[in-house]
Amino acid sequence: MDSDAVTRSYARWAPIYDRTFGAATARARRATVRRLNGLNATTILEVGVGTGLALPFYDERVRVTGVDFSADMLAKARARVARQGLSHVAALREMDARALDFSDDSFDAVAAMHMISVVPEPERVMAEMVRVLRPGGYLAVTNHFARQSGTLARIEKAVAPFADLLGWHSDFPLATVTGVPRLEVVEQSAAPPMGMMTLLLLRKHPAAAA
């Protein structure tokens, strides 16, 4: 999926996102943020913040920075922050996740919810999230990953050619996330709805700063 396809897709989705995919993934977002709130993190970067659906769930002691490629989505996120008075949100910035405009080791934790399978060059995005994460920090990735067998696996493969239209890859491989150097998987669990999503908590190896 290229950048133009992502832009077109999210321009289409922005007006109805909260009532459709956003509603279906609300419980998974809550579970992810709950897990992040339980960590000893004071600065969190949410990559692919979208319309800001997860922002109200962060603990008030945490400073959250959100970035997204879509100006349409960010406009809704900014309106949400203003409407709900979310003072723990430090900034919302339009940014390409393949080239994050932050220094190395900038954040205690990074969140990537339902976005890694929709971005161009997900390997570069993963590398960038690891780069800006401090050694010993945590990366939380919630996403749908391809199944290896069964009826759902066949459906995922059938739907895969329509990725640009749908705005996400139905057959996205788990190894794109779990196989990244300098990261170790701390937790892996099924997430709503109906266990279709996976919540991964990964830790950046402390030696990565050397």
C-alpha positions as CSV (number, residue, x, y, z in Angstrom):
1,M,0.0,0.0,0.0
2,D,1.6,3.3,-1.1
3,S,1.2,6.8,0.5
4,D,-1.4,8.0,-1.9
5,A,-3.5,4.9,-1.3
6,V,-3.3,5.5,2.5
7,T,-4.2,9.2,2.0
8,R,-7.3,8.4,-0.1
9,S,-8.4,5.5,2.2
10,Y,-8.3,7.6,5.3
11,A,-10.0,10.6,3.7
12,R,-12.8,8.2,2.9
13,W,-12.8,6.6,6.4
14,A,-12.4,9.8,8.5
15,P,-16.1,10.9,8.6
16,I,-17.3,7.4,9.6
17,Y,-14.3,5.8,11.3
18,D,-15.4,6.3,14.9
19,R,-18.8,4.6,14.2
20,T,-17.4,1.7,12.2
21,F,-13.9,0.3,12.7
22,G,-13.3,2.5,15.7
23,A,-16.3,1.1,17.5
24,A,-15.4,-2.5,16.6
25,T,-11.9,-2.0,18.1
26,A,-12.8,0.1,21.1
27,R,-12.3,-2.7,23.6
28,A,-8.9,-3.6,22.2
29,R,-7.8,0.0,22.4
30,R,-8.9,0.2,26.1
31,A,-7.0,-3.0,26.8
32,T,-3.8,-1.7,25.1
33,V,-3.8,1.6,27.0
34,R,-4.6,-0.1,30.3
35,R,-1.5,-2.2,29.8
36,L,0.6,0.9,29.0
37,N,-0.8,2.7,32.0
38,G,0.5,-0.2,34.2
39,L,4.1,0.4,33.0
40,N,6.5,2.8,34.6
41,A,6.2,5.2,31.6
42,T,5.8,8.9,31.7
43,T,6.2,9.7,28.0
44,I,4.3,7.8,25.4
45,L,4.2,8.1,21.6
46,E,1.1,6.9,19.9
47,V,1.8,6.3,16.2
48,G,-1.3,6.3,14.0
49,V,-3.3,8.2,16.6
50,G,-6.1,8.5,14.0
51,T,-9.2,10.4,15.4
52,G,-7.8,10.1,18.9
53,L,-10.1,7.3,20.1
54,A,-7.6,6.0,22.6
55,L,-6.5,9.4,24.0
56,P,-9.1,9.6,26.8
57,F,-8.0,6.3,28.3
58,Y,-4.4,7.3,29.1
59,D,-3.6,8.0,32.7
60,E,-3.4,11.7,33.5
61,R,0.1,11.4,34.8
62,V,1.3,10.3,31.3
63,R,2.4,12.8,28.6
64,V,1.1,11.5,25.3
65,T,2.3,12.6,21.9
66,G,0.2,11.4,18.9
67,V,1.2,11.4,15.3
68,D,-0.7,10.4,12.1
69,F,-0.2,10.7,8.4
70,S,-3.8,11.8,7.8
71,A,-4.7,15.4,8.3
72,D,-8.4,14.5,8.2
73,M,-8.0,12.1,11.1
74,L,-5.8,14.5,13.1
75,A,-8.5,17.3,12.7
76,K,-10.9,15.0,14.5
77,A,-8.3,14.1,17.2
78,R,-7.6,17.7,17.9
79,A,-11.3,18.4,18.2
80,R,-11.7,15.5,20.7
81,V,-8.8,16.8,22.8
82,A,-10.3,20.2,23.0
83,R,-13.8,19.0,23.6
84,Q,-12.8,16.6,26.4
85,G,-10.1,18.7,27.9
86,L,-7.4,16.1,27.6
87,S,-4.6,18.0,29.2
88,H,-2.3,14.9,29.3
89,V,-2.0,15.1,25.5
90,A,1.3,16.9,24.9
91,A,1.0,17.2,21.1
92,L,-0.7,16.0,17.9
93,R,1.4,16.1,14.8
94,E,1.1,15.2,11.2
95,M,4.0,12.9,10.4
96,D,5.1,10.0,8.2
97,A,5.8,7.1,10.5
98,R,8.6,6.0,8.2
99,A,10.6,9.1,9.2
100,L,9.6,10.1,12.7
101,D,10.7,13.6,13.6
102,F,12.0,12.8,17.0
103,S,15.4,12.1,18.4
104,D,16.7,8.6,19.3
105,D,15.5,7.2,22.6
106,S,12.8,9.9,23.1
107,F,9.9,8.0,24.7
108,D,9.4,5.5,27.5
109,A,6.8,3.7,25.5
110,V,5.3,3.6,22.0
111,A,1.8,2.5,21.1
112,A,0.8,1.3,17.6
113,M,-2.9,0.3,17.5
114,H,-4.5,-1.0,14.4
115,M,-2.0,0.8,12.1
116,I,1.0,-1.4,11.3
117,S,-0.9,-3.3,8.6
118,V,-2.1,-0.1,6.9
119,V,1.2,1.8,6.5
120,P,3.5,1.7,3.5
121,E,6.8,0.0,4.3
122,P,5.9,-1.4,7.7
123,E,9.4,-2.6,8.3
124,R,10.7,1.0,8.1
125,V,7.9,2.0,10.5
126,M,8.9,-0.7,13.0
127,A,12.5,0.4,12.8
128,E,11.5,4.0,13.4
129,M,9.4,3.1,16.4
130,V,12.3,1.2,17.9
131,R,14.7,4.0,17.2
132,V,12.7,6.6,19.2
133,L,12.0,4.2,22.0
134,R,14.4,4.4,24.9
135,P,16.4,1.2,25.8
136,G,14.4,-0.8,28.2
137,G,11.2,0.8,27.0
138,Y,8.0,-0.9,25.7
139,L,6.3,-1.1,22.4
140,A,2.6,-2.1,22.4
141,V,1.3,-3.3,19.0
142,T,-2.4,-4.2,18.6
143,N,-3.4,-5.5,15.2
144,H,-5.0,-8.2,13.2
145,F,-2.4,-10.7,11.9
146,A,-2.8,-13.4,9.3
147,R,-3.7,-16.9,10.4
148,Q,-1.8,-19.9,9.0
149,S,-4.7,-22.2,8.4
150,G,-8.5,-22.6,8.6
151,T,-11.4,-20.8,7.1
152,L,-10.3,-17.3,8.3
153,A,-6.9,-17.8,6.7
154,R,-8.6,-18.5,3.3
155,I,-10.8,-15.5,3.7
156,E,-7.8,-13.3,4.5
157,K,-6.0,-14.4,1.4
158,A,-9.1,-13.8,-0.7
159,V,-9.5,-10.2,0.6
160,A,-5.8,-9.3,0.4
161,P,-5.9,-8.0,-3.2
162,F,-8.4,-5.3,-2.1
163,A,-6.0,-3.8,0.5
164,D,-5.8,-0.3,-1.1
165,L,-9.6,-0.1,-1.2
166,L,-10.1,-1.4,2.3
167,G,-7.3,0.5,3.9
168,W,-5.6,-2.5,5.6
169,H,-3.9,-5.8,4.8
170,S,-6.0,-8.8,5.8
171,D,-3.0,-11.1,5.5
172,F,-0.4,-9.2,7.4
173,P,2.3,-11.5,8.9
174,L,3.0,-11.5,12.6
175,A,6.8,-11.8,12.0
176,T,6.9,-8.3,10.7
177,V,6.5,-7.2,14.3
178,T,8.0,-10.1,16.3
179,G,11.1,-10.5,14.1
180,V,12.5,-7.0,14.6
181,P,16.0,-6.8,15.9
182,R,16.5,-5.3,19.4
183,L,12.9,-6.2,20.4
184,E,11.9,-9.1,22.6
185,V,8.2,-10.3,23.0
186,V,7.1,-9.9,26.6
187,E,3.5,-10.7,26.2
188,Q,1.2,-11.9,23.4
189,S,-2.6,-12.2,23.9
190,A,-5.8,-12.3,22.0
191,A,-7.8,-9.1,22.0
192,P,-11.4,-8.1,21.1
193,P,-13.5,-8.4,19.1
194,M,-13.8,-12.2,19.5
195,G,-10.1,-12.6,19.8
196,M,-9.5,-11.5,16.2
197,M,-6.9,-9.0,17.2
198,T,-3.6,-9.7,18.9
199,L,-2.0,-7.5,21.6
200,L,1.8,-7.7,21.6
201,L,4.0,-6.1,24.3
202,L,7.6,-5.9,23.2
203,R,10.6,-4.5,25.1
204,K,13.6,-2.8,23.5
205,H,16.8,-4.5,24.8
206,P,18.7,-2.2,27.1
207,A,22.0,-2.9,25.2
208,A,20.5,-1.2,22.2
209,A,21.9,2.1,23.3
210,A,25.5,0.9,22.8
